[in-house]
Amino acid sequence: MTTKPPSEIERAPEDSLAKIAHGSVEGIPAVDSHDLDRLGYSIWLWLKYQRDPLEIAVRTTNARLLISEEEAVQRITAKLRSHGISI
């Protein structure tokens, strides 16, 4: 039996919504890294559809953050604005 090497991973461009969303939650203290993955995904959905306020997107993630939700929203907002995204 032969095995094939794994497929190459194609990295997302630096200006993609996914990179911006997950980059906006970097450095936020959380109980587990999976909490930040969920939060990053929630921010990506928010960037894509913007149906609810950002505060709702952070709250509904139920990420176990070690800072307040308000502080997390402020940090995320600052990082998104640094990428030219208006909130």
Secondary structure, DSSP 4 states (H G I P E B T S, - for coil): ---PPPPPPPPPPTTSHHHHHHHHTTT--BSSHHHHHHHHHHHHHHHHH--S-HHHHHHHHT--BSS-HHHHHHHHHHHHHHTT---
